[in-house]
Amino acid sequence: MNRETASDARKKDTREKIELGGLIAKAGLRYEKRALLLGALIELRQRLNGDADERSRLTAIGAESFGNDGE
């Protein structure tokens, strides 16, 4: 049972990473350097900290992008 749980956790983690990579590609950033992407994500995390308006603005942009291709 414990072996199955560990396997399920690894599968879930792998699926999540694949989905996050898909977001990078969807945003048109597939060919950017990893250091740039990580820096941008770290800065975004700092900008979103306590800024509900910015969070809402960016969520709307993302939702519109998903809506444009049926996701």
C-alpha positions as CSV (number, residue, x, y, z in Angstrom):
1,M,0.0,0.0,0.0
2,N,2.8,2.4,0.9
3,R,4.5,1.7,-2.4
4,E,1.3,2.6,-4.3
5,T,0.9,5.8,-2.4
6,A,4.5,6.9,-3.2
7,S,3.9,6.0,-6.9
8,D,0.7,7.9,-7.0
9,A,2.4,10.9,-5.4
10,R,5.2,10.8,-8.0
11,K,2.7,10.6,-10.8
12,K,0.7,13.5,-9.5
13,D,3.9,15.6,-9.1
14,T,5.0,14.7,-12.7
15,R,1.5,15.6,-14.1
16,E,1.7,19.0,-12.3
17,K,5.1,19.8,-13.7
18,I,4.0,18.9,-17.2
19,E,1.0,21.2,-16.8
20,L,3.2,24.0,-15.6
21,G,5.5,23.6,-18.5
22,G,2.5,23.8,-20.8
23,L,1.7,27.2,-19.3
24,I,5.1,28.4,-20.2
25,A,4.6,27.3,-23.8
26,K,1.1,28.7,-23.9
27,A,2.4,32.1,-22.8
28,G,4.9,32.1,-25.8
29,L,7.9,31.7,-23.5
30,R,9.1,28.3,-24.6
31,Y,12.4,29.4,-26.0
32,E,13.4,31.9,-23.2
33,K,16.3,31.0,-20.9
34,R,15.3,29.2,-17.7
35,A,17.1,31.9,-15.6
36,L,14.9,34.6,-17.1
37,L,11.7,32.6,-16.5
38,L,12.6,31.9,-12.9
39,G,13.5,35.5,-12.3
40,A,10.2,36.6,-13.8
41,L,8.3,34.2,-11.7
42,I,10.1,35.2,-8.5
43,E,9.4,38.9,-9.2
44,L,5.8,38.1,-10.0
45,R,5.5,36.3,-6.6
46,Q,6.8,39.4,-4.9
47,R,4.5,41.7,-6.9
48,L,1.4,39.6,-6.0
49,N,2.2,39.6,-2.3
50,G,-0.8,41.4,-0.9
51,D,-1.8,43.1,-4.2
52,A,-5.3,41.8,-4.8
53,D,-5.9,44.2,-7.7
54,E,-2.8,42.9,-9.6
55,R,-3.8,39.3,-8.9
56,S,-7.3,40.0,-10.3
57,R,-5.9,41.8,-13.4
58,L,-3.5,39.0,-14.3
59,T,-6.2,36.3,-13.6
60,A,-8.5,38.0,-16.0
61,I,-5.7,38.1,-18.7
62,G,-5.1,34.3,-18.2
63,A,-8.8,33.4,-18.2
64,E,-9.2,35.3,-21.4
65,S,-6.3,33.4,-23.0
66,F,-7.7,30.1,-21.9
67,G,-11.1,31.1,-23.3
68,N,-9.7,31.9,-26.7
69,D,-8.7,28.3,-27.4
70,G,-11.4,26.4,-25.6
71,E,-9.7,25.4,-22.4
